[in-house]
Amino acid sequence: MKTITLRIPTSFKEWKEFIREKSTSRKKHNQEVLWDFANAISSEALSNYWRNDISETMVK
């Protein structure tokens, strides 16, 4: 059996907290995605495969 719980804000304070919680979790997720992307590009640029194709300036 599955249970579904709905949280419905009933006051302005609860509504503000609900919006703040959603925006904070979205911001953290976006930061993690961008950080993973930056690490992937960095590791690819520093791999030996690209060393002869790109200049030292592009690696930095």
DSSP file (Angstrom, degrees, kcal/mol; ACC not computed):
  #  RESIDUE AA STRUCTURE BP1 BP2  ACC     N-H-->O    O-->H-N    N-H-->O    O-->H-N    TCO  KAPPA ALPHA  PHI   PSI    X-CA   Y-CA   Z-CA
    1    1 A M              0   0    0      0, 0.0     2,-0.4     0, 0.0     0, 0.0   0.000 360.0 360.0 360.0 138.3    0.0    0.0    0.0
    2    2 A K        -     0   0    0      2,-0.0     2,-0.4     0, 0.0     0, 0.0  -0.828 360.0-150.4-108.9 147.3    1.3    3.5   -0.9
    3    3 A T        -     0   0    0     -2,-0.4     2,-0.5     2,-0.0     0, 0.0  -0.953   3.6-159.7-118.3 134.8    0.6    6.6    1.1
    4    4 A I        -     0   0    0     -2,-0.4     2,-0.5     2,-0.0    -2,-0.0  -0.961   6.6-166.2-114.5 127.8    0.5   10.1   -0.4
    5    5 A T        -     0   0    0     -2,-0.5     2,-0.5     2,-0.0    -2,-0.0  -0.959   1.9-162.4-116.1 126.4    1.0   13.1    1.8
    6    6 A L        -     0   0    0     -2,-0.5     2,-0.7     2,-0.0    -2,-0.0  -0.921   4.7-157.2-108.6 129.4    0.1   16.6    0.6
    7    7 A R        -     0   0    0     -2,-0.5    -2,-0.0     2,-0.0     0, 0.0  -0.924  14.1-177.3-104.5 114.0    1.5   19.6    2.4
    8    8 A I        -     0   0    0     -2,-0.7     2,-0.2     2,-0.0     7,-0.1  -0.950  24.7-129.4-114.0 118.1   -0.7   22.6    1.7
    9    9 A P        -     0   0    0      0, 0.0     3,-0.0     0, 0.0    -2,-0.0  -0.445  23.1-177.0 -67.1 135.3    0.4   25.9    3.2
   10   10 A T        +     0   0    0     -2,-0.2     2,-0.3     1,-0.0     3,-0.0   0.490  63.0  41.6-112.2  -7.0   -2.4   27.6    5.2
   11   11 A S  S  > S-     0   0    0      1,-0.1     4,-2.3     0, 0.0     5,-0.1  -0.898  84.4-110.2-135.2 166.6   -0.7   30.8    6.2
   12   12 A F  H  > S+     0   0    0     -2,-0.3     4,-2.6     1,-0.2     5,-0.2   0.885 118.6  53.8 -63.2 -38.9    1.5   33.4    4.5
   13   13 A K  H  > S+     0   0    0      1,-0.2     4,-2.2     2,-0.2    -1,-0.2   0.923 110.5  46.0 -63.1 -44.6    4.4   32.3    6.8
   14   14 A E  H  > S+     0   0    0      2,-0.2     4,-2.3     1,-0.2    -1,-0.2   0.883 112.0  52.2 -64.9 -37.9    4.0   28.6    5.7
   15   15 A W  H  X S+     0   0    0     -4,-2.3     4,-2.4     2,-0.2    -2,-0.2   0.918 109.5  48.7 -63.9 -44.6    3.7   29.7    2.1
   16   16 A K  H  X S+     0   0    0     -4,-2.6     4,-2.6     1,-0.2    -2,-0.2   0.912 112.2  48.7 -61.4 -43.1    7.0   31.7    2.3
   17   17 A E  H  X S+     0   0    0     -4,-2.2     4,-2.4     2,-0.2    -2,-0.2   0.887 110.0  52.2 -64.9 -39.0    8.7   28.8    3.9
   18   18 A F  H  X S+     0   0    0     -4,-2.3     4,-2.1     2,-0.2    -2,-0.2   0.927 112.5  44.6 -61.8 -47.0    7.4   26.4    1.2
   19   19 A I  H  X S+     0   0    0     -4,-2.4     4,-2.5     2,-0.2     5,-0.2   0.907 113.2  50.9 -65.2 -42.8    8.7   28.7   -1.6
   20   20 A R  H  X S+     0   0    0     -4,-2.6     4,-2.2     1,-0.2    -2,-0.2   0.906 110.3  49.7 -62.5 -42.0   12.1   29.2    0.2
   21   21 A E  H  X S+     0   0    0     -4,-2.4     4,-2.2     2,-0.2    -1,-0.2   0.908 112.0  47.7 -63.4 -43.4   12.5   25.4    0.6
   22   22 A K  H  X S+     0   0    0     -4,-2.1     4,-2.0     1,-0.2    -2,-0.2   0.922 113.7  46.5 -64.7 -44.7   11.7   24.7   -3.1
   23   23 A S  H  X S+     0   0    0     -4,-2.5     4,-2.2     1,-0.2    -1,-0.2   0.869 112.2  51.1 -69.0 -35.1   14.1   27.4   -4.4
   24   24 A T  H  X S+     0   0    0     -4,-2.2     4,-2.3    -5,-0.2    -1,-0.2   0.923 111.3  46.6 -67.6 -43.8   16.9   26.3   -2.1
   25   25 A S  H  X S+     0   0    0     -4,-2.2     4,-2.1     1,-0.2    -2,-0.2   0.880 113.2  49.6 -67.5 -35.8   16.6   22.6   -3.1
   26   26 A R  H  X S+     0   0    0     -4,-2.0     4,-2.5     2,-0.2    -1,-0.2   0.905 110.5  50.8 -66.8 -40.9   16.5   23.6   -6.8
   27   27 A K  H  X S+     0   0    0     -4,-2.2     4,-2.3     2,-0.2    -2,-0.2   0.912 110.3  48.9 -63.5 -42.8   19.6   25.9   -6.3
   28   28 A K  H  X S+     0   0    0     -4,-2.3     4,-2.2     2,-0.2    -1,-0.2   0.912 111.5  49.8 -63.5 -41.8   21.5   23.1   -4.7
   29   29 A H  H  X S+     0   0    0     -4,-2.1     4,-2.4     1,-0.2    -2,-0.2   0.930 110.7  49.3 -62.8 -44.6   20.6   20.7   -7.4
   30   30 A N  H  X S+     0   0    0     -4,-2.5     4,-2.5     1,-0.2     5,-0.2   0.889 109.8  52.0 -62.5 -39.1   21.7   23.1  -10.1
   31   31 A Q  H  X S+     0   0    0     -4,-2.3     4,-2.4     1,-0.2    -1,-0.2   0.914 109.9  48.8 -63.3 -42.1   25.0   23.7   -8.3
   32   32 A E  H  X S+     0   0    0     -4,-2.2     4,-2.4     2,-0.2    -2,-0.2   0.909 111.8  49.0 -64.1 -41.8   25.7   20.0   -8.2
   33   33 A V  H  X S+     0   0    0     -4,-2.4     4,-2.2     1,-0.2    -2,-0.2   0.929 113.7  45.6 -64.2 -45.7   24.9   19.6  -11.9
   34   34 A L  H  X S+     0   0    0     -4,-2.5     4,-2.6     2,-0.2    -1,-0.2   0.877 112.0  51.9 -66.4 -37.1   27.1   22.5  -12.9
   35   35 A W  H  X S+     0   0    0     -4,-2.4     4,-2.4    -5,-0.2    -1,-0.2   0.919 110.3  48.3 -65.8 -42.8   29.9   21.3  -10.7
   36   36 A D  H  X S+     0   0    0     -4,-2.4     4,-2.2     2,-0.2    -2,-0.2   0.904 112.1  49.9 -62.2 -41.0   29.7   17.8  -12.2
   37   37 A F  H  X S+     0   0    0     -4,-2.2     4,-2.3     2,-0.2    -2,-0.2   0.917 110.7  49.0 -63.1 -44.6   29.8   19.3  -15.7
   38   38 A A  H  X S+     0   0    0     -4,-2.6     4,-2.4     1,-0.2    -2,-0.2   0.895 111.5  49.6 -63.9 -40.0   32.8   21.5  -14.9
   39   39 A N  H  X S+     0   0    0     -4,-2.4     4,-2.6     2,-0.2     5,-0.2   0.896 110.0  51.1 -65.4 -39.5   34.7   18.5  -13.5
   40   40 A A  H  X S+     0   0    0     -4,-2.2     4,-1.9     2,-0.2    -2,-0.2   0.921 112.5  45.4 -64.6 -43.6   33.9   16.4  -16.6
   41   41 A I  H  X S+     0   0    0     -4,-2.3     4,-2.5     2,-0.2    -2,-0.2   0.913 113.4  50.7 -65.3 -42.1   35.2   19.1  -18.9
   42   42 A S  H  X S+     0   0    0     -4,-2.4     4,-2.0     1,-0.2    -2,-0.2   0.927 111.2  46.6 -62.7 -45.8   38.3   19.6  -16.8
   43   43 A S  H  X S+     0   0    0     -4,-2.6     4,-0.5     1,-0.2    -1,-0.2   0.869 113.3  50.0 -66.7 -34.1   39.1   16.0  -16.7
   44   44 A E  H >< S+     0   0    0     -4,-1.9     3,-0.6    -5,-0.2     6,-0.4   0.898 110.6  49.2 -68.8 -40.1   38.6   15.7  -20.4
   45   45 A A  H 3< S+     0   0    0     -4,-2.5    -2,-0.2     1,-0.2    -1,-0.2   0.849 113.5  46.8 -67.6 -33.5   40.8   18.7  -21.1
   46   46 A L  H 3< S+     0   0    0     -4,-2.0    -1,-0.2    -5,-0.2    -2,-0.2   0.493  90.0 106.0 -88.7  -2.6   43.6   17.3  -18.9
   47   47 A S  S XX S-     0   0    0     -3,-0.6     3,-0.7    -4,-0.5     4,-0.5  -0.353  82.3-115.7 -73.5 159.4   43.5   13.8  -20.4
   48   48 A N  T 34 S+     0   0    0      1,-0.2     4,-0.4     2,-0.2     3,-0.4   0.710 106.0  74.2 -69.3 -20.0   46.2   12.8  -22.7
   49   49 A Y  T 34 S+     0   0    0      1,-0.2     3,-0.3     2,-0.1    -1,-0.2   0.897 105.0  33.7 -61.1 -41.7   43.8   12.4  -25.6
   50   50 A W  T X> S+     0   0    0     -3,-0.7     4,-1.8    -6,-0.4     3,-1.1   0.510  88.9  99.9 -93.1  -5.2   43.5   16.1  -26.2
   51   51 A R  T 3< S+     0   0    0     -4,-0.5    -1,-0.2    -3,-0.4    -2,-0.1   0.834  88.6  40.4 -55.7 -37.6   47.0   17.2  -25.2
   52   52 A N  T 34 S+     0   0    0     -4,-0.4    -1,-0.3    -3,-0.3    -2,-0.1   0.666 114.6  53.4 -84.6 -16.4   48.2   17.5  -28.8
   53   53 A D  T <4 S+     0   0    0     -3,-1.1     2,-0.3    -4,-0.2    -2,-0.2   0.750 105.1  48.7 -93.3 -25.4   45.0   19.1  -30.1
   54   54 A I  S  < S-     0   0    0     -4,-1.8    -1,-0.0    -9,-0.1     2,-0.0  -0.863  81.5-113.7-120.7 153.2   44.5   22.1  -27.8
   55   55 A S     >  -     0   0    0     -2,-0.3     4,-1.5     1,-0.1     3,-0.2  -0.259  30.2-108.4 -77.6 167.3   46.9   24.8  -26.6
   56   56 A E  H  > S+     0   0    0      1,-0.2     4,-2.0     2,-0.2    -1,-0.1   0.820 118.4  60.1 -63.5 -32.8   48.1   25.2  -23.0
   57   57 A T  H  4 S+     0   0    0      1,-0.2    -1,-0.2     2,-0.2    -3,-0.0   0.904 104.1  48.7 -63.4 -41.8   45.9   28.4  -22.8
   58   58 A M  H  4 S+     0   0    0      1,-0.2    -1,-0.2     2,-0.2    -2,-0.2   0.854 108.4  54.5 -67.8 -34.1   42.8   26.3  -23.5
   59   59 A V  H  <        0   0    0     -4,-1.5    -1,-0.2     1,-0.3    -2,-0.2   0.916 360.0 360.0 -65.4 -41.5   43.7   23.7  -20.9
   60   60 A K     <        0   0    0     -4,-2.0    -1,-0.3    -5,-0.1    -2,-0.2   0.500 360.0 360.0 -69.5 360.0   44.1   26.4  -18.2
